[in-house]
Amino acid sequence: MVEFVGREAELQNLYEMLQENNQVVIAAIAGMGGLGKTELALQYAIAHREIYKGGICWLLAKAGDVGIKVVQFARTHLDLNPPEDLTEDPKQKLLAQVQYCFQHWREGGDVLLVLDDVGEYQQVKPYLPSSSSRFKVLITTRQHLGASIKGIISRCIATKSSAGVIKVIF
């Protein structure tokens, strides 16, 4: 078994960011490819799985539409079946189904939503939970999202150097 070492401070910072308020929280791990963003997110999820009693939803963002992935996850893992007729506007149908899933998510506590390898924040933004403080969103990305996340409490962990050193940027 390989041990995950040397990133304890980053794991603690993620924990503090994702637990510190009563709103939907978004934390982003940003940096160049190959620096361990996904592994850091995975280790965070493993280390803190007991506090996410509402579940952990891990979605690979770059491999398709995040809205479709949320609905598929809810159907497969939560036995939710979002109605097809939530709105008459076909352009808003998927968004309405995603919001239905978040509103009917299994009870029991906080939920960790991990969006791994987000290319463009604007493509996933419409599908993020909007109101419930139960949802904590962790995004891994090669992009710096700080200025893109407005109106939502956000923090960004960004790479300091290509050697893998990471520091928290507020």
MARZALUM-638129 format. One line per field, with one value per atom (N, C-alpha, C, O): residue number from 1; atom name; residue in one letter; x, y, z. Coordinates in steps of 0.001 Angstrom, whole numbers. Each point is the difference from the previous one (the first is absolute). Example, Ala and Ser with C-alpha at 12.3 -4.5 7.8 and 13.67 -1.06 7.14 Angstrom:
num <- c(1,1,1,1,2,2,2,2)
atomo <- c(N,CA,C,O,N,CA,C,O)
residuo <- c(a,a,a,a,s,s,s,s)
X <- c(13190,-890,900,1036,-1386,820,-770,509)
Y <- c(-5690,1190,1200,-19,1069,1190,1090,1108)
Z <- c(7800,0,0,665,-1385,60,730,169)
***
This chain:
num <- c(1,1,1,1,2,2,2,2,3,3,3,3,4,4,4,4,5,5,5,5,6,6,6,6,7,7,7,7,8,8,8,8,9,9,9,9,10,10,10,10,11,11,11,11,12,12,12,12,13,13,13,13,14,14,14,14,15,15,15,15,16,16,16,16,17,17,17,17,18,18,18,18,19,19,19,19,20,20,20,20,21,21,21,21,22,22,22,22,23,23,23,23,24,24,24,24,25,25,25,25,26,26,26,26,27,27,27,27,28,28,28,28,29,29,29,29,30,30,30,30,31,31,31,31,32,32,32,32,33,33,33,33,34,34,34,34,35,35,35,35,36,36,36,36,37,37,37,37,38,38,38,38,39,39,39,39,40,40,40,40,41,41,41,41,42,42,42,42,43,43,43,43,44,44,44,44,45,45,45,45,46,46,46,46,47,47,47,47,48,48,48,48,49,49,49,49,50,50,50,50,51,51,51,51,52,52,52,52,53,53,53,53,54,54,54,54,55,55,55,55,56,56,56,56,57,57,57,57,58,58,58,58,59,59,59,59,60,60,60,60,61,61,61,61,62,62,62,62,63,63,63,63,64,64,64,64,65,65,65,65,66,66,66,66,67,67,67,67,68,68,68,68,69,69,69,69,70,70,70,70,71,71,71,71,72,72,72,72,73,73,73,73,74,74,74,74,75,75,75,75,76,76,76,76,77,77,77,77,78,78,78,78,79,79,79,79,80,80,80,80,81,81,81,81,82,82,82,82,83,83,83,83,84,84,84,84,85,85,85,85,86,86,86,86,87,87,87,87,88,88,88,88,89,89,89,89,90,90,90,90,91,91,91,91,92,92,92,92,93,93,93,93,94,94,94,94,95,95,95,95,96,96,96,96,97,97,97,97,98,98,98,98,99,99,99,99,100,100,100,100,101,101,101,101,102,102,102,102,103,103,103,103,104,104,104,104,105,105,105,105,106,106,106,106,107,107,107,107,108,108,108,108,109,109,109,109,110,110,110,110,111,111,111,111,112,112,112,112,113,113,113,113,114,114,114,114,115,115,115,115,116,116,116,116,117,117,117,117,118,118,118,118,119,119,119,119,120,120,120,120,121,121,121,121,122,122,122,122,123,123,123,123,124,124,124,124,125,125,125,125,126,126,126,126,127,127,127,127,128,128,128,128,129,129,129,129,130,130,130,130,131,131,131,131,132,132,132,132,133,133,133,133,134,134,134,134,135,135,135,135,136,136,136,136,137,137,137,137,138,138,138,138,139,139,139,139,140,140,140,140,141,141,141,141,142,142,142,142,143,143,143,143,144,144,144,144,145,145,145,145,146,146,146,146,147,147,147,147,148,148,148,148,149,149,149,149,150,150,150,150,151,151,151,151,152,152,152,152,153,153,153,153,154,154,154,154,155,155,155,155,156,156,156,156,157,157,157,157,158,158,158,158,159,159,159,159,160,160,160,160,161,161,161,161,162,162,162,162,163,163,163,163,164,164,164,164,165,165,165,165,166,166,166,166,167,167,167,167,168,168,168,168,169,169,169,169,170,170,170,170)
atomo <- c(N,CA,C,O,N,CA,C,O,N,CA,C,O,N,CA,C,O,N,CA,C,O,N,CA,C,O,N,CA,C,O,N,CA,C,O,N,CA,C,O,N,CA,C,O,N,CA,C,O,N,CA,C,O,N,CA,C,O,N,CA,C,O,N,CA,C,O,N,CA,C,O,N,CA,C,O,N,CA,C,O,N,CA,C,O,N,CA,C,O,N,CA,C,O,N,CA,C,O,N,CA,C,O,N,CA,C,O,N,CA,C,O,N,CA,C,O,N,CA,C,O,N,CA,C,O,N,CA,C,O,N,CA,C,O,N,CA,C,O,N,CA,C,O,N,CA,C,O,N,CA,C,O,N,CA,C,O,N,CA,C,O,N,CA,C,O,N,CA,C,O,N,CA,C,O,N,CA,C,O,N,CA,C,O,N,CA,C,O,N,CA,C,O,N,CA,C,O,N,CA,C,O,N,CA,C,O,N,CA,C,O,N,CA,C,O,N,CA,C,O,N,CA,C,O,N,CA,C,O,N,CA,C,O,N,CA,C,O,N,CA,C,O,N,CA,C,O,N,CA,C,O,N,CA,C,O,N,CA,C,O,N,CA,C,O,N,CA,C,O,N,CA,C,O,N,CA,C,O,N,CA,C,O,N,CA,C,O,N,CA,C,O,N,CA,C,O,N,CA,C,O,N,CA,C,O,N,CA,C,O,N,CA,C,O,N,CA,C,O,N,CA,C,O,N,CA,C,O,N,CA,C,O,N,CA,C,O,N,CA,C,O,N,CA,C,O,N,CA,C,O,N,CA,C,O,N,CA,C,O,N,CA,C,O,N,CA,C,O,N,CA,C,O,N,CA,C,O,N,CA,C,O,N,CA,C,O,N,CA,C,O,N,CA,C,O,N,CA,C,O,N,CA,C,O,N,CA,C,O,N,CA,C,O,N,CA,C,O,N,CA,C,O,N,CA,C,O,N,CA,C,O,N,CA,C,O,N,CA,C,O,N,CA,C,O,N,CA,C,O,N,CA,C,O,N,CA,C,O,N,CA,C,O,N,CA,C,O,N,CA,C,O,N,CA,C,O,N,CA,C,O,N,CA,C,O,N,CA,C,O,N,CA,C,O,N,CA,C,O,N,CA,C,O,N,CA,C,O,N,CA,C,O,N,CA,C,O,N,CA,C,O,N,CA,C,O,N,CA,C,O,N,CA,C,O,N,CA,C,O,N,CA,C,O,N,CA,C,O,N,CA,C,O,N,CA,C,O,N,CA,C,O,N,CA,C,O,N,CA,C,O,N,CA,C,O,N,CA,C,O,N,CA,C,O,N,CA,C,O,N,CA,C,O,N,CA,C,O,N,CA,C,O,N,CA,C,O,N,CA,C,O,N,CA,C,O,N,CA,C,O,N,CA,C,O,N,CA,C,O,N,CA,C,O,N,CA,C,O,N,CA,C,O,N,CA,C,O,N,CA,C,O,N,CA,C,O,N,CA,C,O,N,CA,C,O,N,CA,C,O,N,CA,C,O,N,CA,C,O,N,CA,C,O,N,CA,C,O,N,CA,C,O,N,CA,C,O,N,CA,C,O,N,CA,C,O,N,CA,C,O,N,CA,C,O,N,CA,C,O,N,CA,C,O,N,CA,C,O,N,CA,C,O,N,CA,C,O,N,CA,C,O,N,CA,C,O,N,CA,C,O,N,CA,C,O,N,CA,C,O,N,CA,C,O)
residuo <- c(m,m,m,m,v,v,v,v,e,e,e,e,f,f,f,f,v,v,v,v,g,g,g,g,r,r,r,r,e,e,e,e,a,a,a,a,e,e,e,e,l,l,l,l,q,q,q,q,n,n,n,n,l,l,l,l,y,y,y,y,e,e,e,e,m,m,m,m,l,l,l,l,q,q,q,q,e,e,e,e,n,n,n,n,n,n,n,n,q,q,q,q,v,v,v,v,v,v,v,v,i,i,i,i,a,a,a,a,a,a,a,a,i,i,i,i,a,a,a,a,g,g,g,g,m,m,m,m,g,g,g,g,g,g,g,g,l,l,l,l,g,g,g,g,k,k,k,k,t,t,t,t,e,e,e,e,l,l,l,l,a,a,a,a,l,l,l,l,q,q,q,q,y,y,y,y,a,a,a,a,i,i,i,i,a,a,a,a,h,h,h,h,r,r,r,r,e,e,e,e,i,i,i,i,y,y,y,y,k,k,k,k,g,g,g,g,g,g,g,g,i,i,i,i,c,c,c,c,w,w,w,w,l,l,l,l,l,l,l,l,a,a,a,a,k,k,k,k,a,a,a,a,g,g,g,g,d,d,d,d,v,v,v,v,g,g,g,g,i,i,i,i,k,k,k,k,v,v,v,v,v,v,v,v,q,q,q,q,f,f,f,f,a,a,a,a,r,r,r,r,t,t,t,t,h,h,h,h,l,l,l,l,d,d,d,d,l,l,l,l,n,n,n,n,p,p,p,p,p,p,p,p,e,e,e,e,d,d,d,d,l,l,l,l,t,t,t,t,e,e,e,e,d,d,d,d,p,p,p,p,k,k,k,k,q,q,q,q,k,k,k,k,l,l,l,l,l,l,l,l,a,a,a,a,q,q,q,q,v,v,v,v,q,q,q,q,y,y,y,y,c,c,c,c,f,f,f,f,q,q,q,q,h,h,h,h,w,w,w,w,r,r,r,r,e,e,e,e,g,g,g,g,g,g,g,g,d,d,d,d,v,v,v,v,l,l,l,l,l,l,l,l,v,v,v,v,l,l,l,l,d,d,d,d,d,d,d,d,v,v,v,v,g,g,g,g,e,e,e,e,y,y,y,y,q,q,q,q,q,q,q,q,v,v,v,v,k,k,k,k,p,p,p,p,y,y,y,y,l,l,l,l,p,p,p,p,s,s,s,s,s,s,s,s,s,s,s,s,s,s,s,s,r,r,r,r,f,f,f,f,k,k,k,k,v,v,v,v,l,l,l,l,i,i,i,i,t,t,t,t,t,t,t,t,r,r,r,r,q,q,q,q,h,h,h,h,l,l,l,l,g,g,g,g,a,a,a,a,s,s,s,s,i,i,i,i,k,k,k,k,g,g,g,g,i,i,i,i,i,i,i,i,s,s,s,s,r,r,r,r,c,c,c,c,i,i,i,i,a,a,a,a,t,t,t,t,k,k,k,k,s,s,s,s,s,s,s,s,a,a,a,a,g,g,g,g,v,v,v,v,i,i,i,i,k,k,k,k,v,v,v,v,i,i,i,i,f,f,f,f)
X <- c(837,-837,891,902,-1161,758,-606,-1219,2070,-466,29,925,-1927,-104,613,-591,1752,718,376,36,239,491,-1061,334,-1599,-1071,-1006,-1133,1556,-908,-554,-1183,2026,-458,-1063,-983,1178,-990,-1314,-1074,1156,-1217,-738,-1226,1955,-615,-619,-1088,1776,-544,-1291,-961,936,-1228,-1130,-1117,1407,-1011,-564,-1216,2095,-447,-828,-1014,1441,-740,-1401,-979,901,-1279,-952,-1177,1650,-869,-300,-722,1243,0,-1249,-53,-939,-1163,-1291,-17,-1071,-1330,-585,-1220,2050,-444,597,816,-1238,698,1431,211,758,1403,656,-216,1029,772,1472,425,345,1456,575,-482,1513,615,1466,722,-296,1414,451,-423,1288,406,1495,768,-360,1416,236,-928,2179,370,-299,-136,38,-234,1132,1168,-1517,1000,487,910,-1505,454,-754,326,-1319,-689,-1287,-403,-254,-1266,-1064,-676,529,-999,330,-893,2154,397,-266,-428,674,-283,-1499,-403,-418,-1455,-438,-843,1411,-334,378,-784,1967,434,-857,-276,-145,-916,-1314,-486,-75,-1273,117,-902,1994,207,151,-617,1434,279,-1221,-105,-827,-1137,-1344,-1039,1058,-1246,-1055,-1194,1615,-972,-816,-1081,1549,-789,-982,-869,1003,-905,-1037,-5,-859,-1018,-1062,-720,623,-905,607,-667,1941,668,1096,136,639,1047,-310,-136,30,-277,1237,331,350,1229,-305,-379,542,-285,1220,640,-320,1088,-580,-709,1022,-637,378,-830,2062,430,-602,77,-661,-505,-1500,-699,206,-1410,-676,634,-1921,-796,-223,-528,926,-115,-1454,-305,-592,-1418,-516,-689,1022,-405,613,-659,1903,673,-661,-126,-294,-691,-1291,-291,-478,-1278,249,-716,1713,315,432,-407,1222,432,-1213,-123,-766,-1183,-904,-572,446,-830,643,-677,1978,706,226,-204,624,423,-1012,84,-1042,-965,-1426,-929,752,-1327,-952,-1200,1721,-835,-346,805,-1987,-418,-599,-1214,2045,-507,-1031,257,-1415,-1032,484,849,-1400,348,-712,438,-1528,-845,143,-986,2168,211,-95,-287,524,-106,-424,253,-906,-400,1101,-47,1033,1101,1032,659,-503,942,1449,788,-438,1354,257,1153,-2211,132,-292,77,-408,-401,1090,-273,1494,1086,300,185,-137,249,-1067,319,-1572,-1097,157,-267,694,204,1151,-82,1150,1137,-443,315,-1036,-470,-956,19,-848,-862,838,-327,1403,873,592,13,477,569,-1062,271,-1468,-1075,-490,-492,614,-495,1133,-219,1416,1153,-270,-678,1191,-198,354,1003,-1863,230,1139,433,42,998,1217,824,-675,1156,606,-604,1812,699,303,119,0,302,1253,103,841,1185,-194,-158,170,-95,1367,431,254,1323,-149,-488,918,31,1467,707,-278,1408,308,-706,1766,528,-979,-350,-81,-879,822,1023,-1478,687,-463,819,-2107,-583,-1045,-1010,1263,-920,-1402,-987,884,-1311,-859,-1226,1846,-766,-581,-1007,1623,-525,-810,-823,1045,-643,-1525,-543,-169,-1462,-466,-1123,1973,-392,453,-112,617,429,-1192,-938,968,-1078,-54,1037,-2247,-104,-437,255,-895,-566,342,107,61,159,1431,937,-775,1328,547,1153,-1967,459,1066,833,-851,878,1320,43,1031,1355,574,13,455,463,1515,547,114,1448,303,-370,1043,305,1501,786,-385,1396,29,-869,1886,69,1410,811,-534,1270,-145,980,-2209,-292,-56,-362,718,-191,-1428,-365,-443,-1419,-356,-1162,2099,-287,-955,-1003,1270,-833,-1315,-954,892,-1209,-1090,-1175,1547,-973,-438,632,-1724,-517,-1279,-824,674,-1213,-29,-977,2018,86,1284,1044,-1115,1204,963,-347,1534,937,1413,364,395,1417,653,-653,1917,693,1344,770,-493,1331,685,-479,1580,663,1466,597,-45,1395,901,-277,1342,991,1149,581,-261,1099,-247,-852,1593,-166,574,-140,787,566,-1069,299,-1531,-1070,-293,-831,1489,-266,-1346,-253,-593,-1336,-186,432,-1074,-318,-1444,-564,-18,-1388,-22,758,-1628,-178,-1398,-978,876,-1314,-379,-1067)
Y <- c(-1177,1177,1253,127,775,1233,1010,157,521,983,1383,335,454,1368,933,213,340,802,1369,198,726,1305,996,1123,-1491,913,222,416,-696,112,1407,170,848,1387,321,678,-1161,251,-706,558,-1784,-718,750,109,401,761,1298,382,289,1228,-276,760,-1843,-372,-242,482,-1224,-284,1298,170,731,1260,824,582,-528,756,-569,741,-2060,-622,-88,-309,568,-114,1341,31,1064,1218,867,974,-1247,892,-736,-1221,1984,-571,187,55,41,116,-1148,-772,676,-907,522,1192,-2064,395,-633,-1174,1977,-530,218,1121,-2193,83,-571,-1010,1658,-472,-316,761,-1895,-356,229,-705,1702,378,-186,147,-468,-130,-751,-522,477,-696,-1491,-536,-111,-1434,-768,368,-1428,-880,362,-641,1660,429,-661,232,-1044,-726,630,-232,1023,628,-1055,58,-1004,-1051,-858,-352,16,-812,732,-618,1920,776,-9,-173,358,-48,-1390,-114,-930,-1367,-263,-575,989,-214,792,-469,1671,769,-771,-150,-332,-724,-1250,-299,-420,-1210,354,-628,1629,362,547,-135,755,666,-597,644,-1858,-604,-121,17,-139,-166,1266,-94,1266,1212,273,864,-1591,175,-1118,-875,928,-1041,29,-979,2094,94,-592,-118,-251,-670,826,1200,-1881,628,-331,-1163,2207,-149,476,1186,-2103,315,-78,-1057,2173,39,484,975,-1650,428,1024,-347,1608,1105,58,364,-712,171,-1039,157,-1191,-1091,105,-1013,2222,146,1093,680,-519,1038,-309,-1058,1973,-217,-135,-780,1519,-116,-1413,-566,7,-1376,-958,-946,1174,-877,62,-1028,2215,119,-805,-751,909,-729,-1507,-763,322,-1429,-536,-1094,1851,-410,-145,-990,1972,-35,-1187,-620,312,-1150,-1317,-892,790,-1248,-242,-1112,2143,-187,447,-412,1252,520,-428,362,-1130,-435,1163,-124,1249,1147,-84,-458,894,23,1369,175,796,1347,-6,-555,1164,37,718,890,-1292,609,1336,819,-592,1176,1082,651,-457,1018,1411,949,-812,1285,-245,-1058,2067,-120,448,-300,1009,492,-1111,-379,-151,-1109,366,-874,2156,426,-31,-46,71,12,-1367,-145,-846,-1316,-651,-446,385,-646,755,-622,1934,802,-259,-142,79,-292,-1392,-183,-794,-1349,-42,-695,1434,47,617,-529,1634,638,-925,-30,-717,-992,-1014,-345,-125,-975,571,-678,1914,606,190,-213,609,221,-1300,12,-1130,-1288,-962,-1203,1740,-812,-681,557,-1727,-775,842,714,-824,712,-662,-1098,1766,-648,831,-399,1536,822,632,41,449,695,-926,-1216,1829,-707,633,1224,-2054,478,-283,-1151,2205,-118,347,1150,-2133,217,33,-950,2058,133,-11,999,-2130,-210,437,-365,1150,434,892,-281,1351,979,838,572,-506,804,1447,914,-703,1338,83,-704,1566,148,392,-472,1321,460,-1152,106,-1196,-1150,-823,-684,734,-767,856,-523,1821,912,-162,-41,-53,-116,-1257,-45,-958,-1284,-167,-1091,2145,-83,206,719,-1345,233,1482,650,-119,1441,428,1139,-1996,520,-780,608,-1857,-795,12,-271,581,12,-1411,-170,-829,-1396,-317,-880,1587,-332,749,1224,-1999,532,-448,-1194,2124,-302,153,1032,-2069,10,-188,-1011,1991,-6,-161,686,-1587,-30,551,-297,1101,663,475,178,20,604,1516,716,-238,1431,636,-663,1948,741,532,746,-1112,342,1172,404,151,1032,1075,249,396,1090,-497,769,-2024,-540,-340,-63,-156,-425,1235,391,215,1214,-318,-794,1427,-183,-1291,-280,-495,-1257,49,407,-819,-48,-961,-1155,1615,-873,182,1053,-2067,11,-777,-800,1037,-727,-472,784,-2040,-517,-45,-666,1357,109,-402,103,-551,-418,1215,1035,-1174,1066,-245,944,-2198,-311,-1334,-777,521,-1261,-1168,-1155,1450,-1077,-641,-930,1405,-620,693,-480,1599,739,699,605,-689,599,986,-254,1384,933,458,-43,473,449,1470,809,-476,1382,430,-669,1770,508,1218,577)
Z <- c(0,0,0,828,-1745,-95,964,63,679,963,-632,-741,1034,-506,1037,1059,-1340,995,-581,-1214,2118,-394,-406,-380,447,-421,1131,-242,1478,1139,147,297,-502,132,-1050,299,-1525,-1047,306,-226,738,382,1107,-36,1004,1090,-514,428,-1339,-587,-759,110,-878,-704,992,-191,1241,1014,573,91,288,598,-976,383,-1645,-1009,-211,-88,10,-328,1188,-186,1386,1168,661,996,-1509,784,-41,751,-1557,-5,-272,-158,103,-131,-1393,-150,-848,-1379,-802,503,-1756,-906,-103,-226,388,-35,-1208,-301,-394,-1113,312,280,-329,118,-1277,-511,-5,-1237,236,645,-1179,-14,-1433,-917,732,-1354,-177,950,-2157,-291,-1291,-617,225,-1232,117,1100,-2228,-19,666,-123,821,582,1388,524,79,1330,1148,1164,-1471,1058,485,1139,-1974,387,283,1027,-1919,175,1213,771,-596,1152,1308,974,-935,1203,294,1150,-2174,177,476,889,-1475,394,1452,756,-372,1379,984,1104,-1505,840,186,1122,-2222,59,870,783,-916,811,1470,860,-570,1389,723,1219,-1955,645,-407,148,-654,-476,1084,-298,1557,1085,254,583,-991,232,-1139,123,-1224,-1136,7,-866,1851,173,-1096,-196,-515,-1141,-1263,-1028,1119,-1107,-650,241,-1072,-800,-1457,-380,-412,-1430,-753,33,-709,-734,-1487,-503,-204,-1423,-768,393,-1479,-878,-969,-944,1195,-727,-1468,-833,498,-1394,-945,-1218,1753,-837,-262,-9,-203,-336,801,807,-1036,627,1482,344,522,1443,424,901,-1528,334,-232,850,-1990,-305,1006,431,-52,955,1391,665,-226,1292,-29,931,-2000,-116,-56,649,-1410,-70,1361,391,331,1339,915,722,-752,861,-337,896,-2157,-405,452,512,-709,284,1484,487,233,1387,1043,1157,-1551,968,-306,722,-1787,-441,-225,247,-712,-348,-1475,-810,470,-1392,-296,98,-459,-250,-1127,-1069,1296,-1042,-1255,59,-1177,-1285,-196,-808,1537,-245,1083,347,177,1027,-570,730,-2014,-681,-1440,-576,15,-1401,-947,-1193,1710,-806,-175,968,-2182,-206,349,362,-469,326,1506,430,368,1452,632,1220,-2035,505,845,1115,-1620,730,1292,1046,-1101,1189,1059,1180,-1592,937,609,1188,-1978,525,1001,1013,-1291,921,1326,1066,-1126,1230,765,1230,-1953,628,779,1135,-1750,656,1284,1027,-1073,1200,1083,1182,-1581,971,626,1128,-1834,491,377,142,17,372,1325,863,-701,1224,1229,26,990,1262,749,-349,1369,835,292,823,-1462,305,-1232,-1072,1257,-1076,-1170,154,-1330,-1241,-595,-83,-329,-711,-1486,-409,-384,-1448,-568,79,-651,-591,-1514,-612,20,-1451,-405,131,-615,-310,-1423,-941,792,-1289,-762,-1146,1793,-634,-970,373,-1617,-999,43,101,-175,10,1108,-28,992,1127,-463,565,-1576,-463,-524,-13,-414,-486,1138,-189,1374,1131,963,752,-767,949,73,1104,-2240,89,745,503,-435,590,1445,560,43,1397,920,-348,1520,967,346,130,19,191,1387,391,356,1242,1260,1066,-1130,1212,508,-750,2014,602,194,396,-671,102,-1029,217,-1332,-1116,83,125,-198,-43,-1336,-298,-497,-1349,-44,389,-867,-160,-1481,-597,14,-1426,-186,654,-1540,-431,-1425,-820,551,-1297,-292,909,-2164,-403,-100,-211,364,-108,1379,972,-872,1239,-17,-909,1887,-3,893,29,690,989,-469,669,-1787,-471,-596,-110,-270,-625,1002,-362,1614,1001,775,981,-1437,639,749,-453,1607,777,793,694,-787,741,806,-510,1761,816,-689,-246,-61,-703,514,524,-682,300,-1141,-670,461,-1062,513,556,-737,274,-1351,-918,787,-1298,130,1072,-2159,39,71,-605,1340,115,-970,-534,311,-912,-672,430,-1476,-705,791,-403,1528,824,880,749,-827,765,1310,772,-494,1230,-183,-1041,2039,-98,1133,1124,-1412,1066,-150,-1094,2179,-23,-392,536,-1469,-414,415,-332,1048,433,-819,208)
***
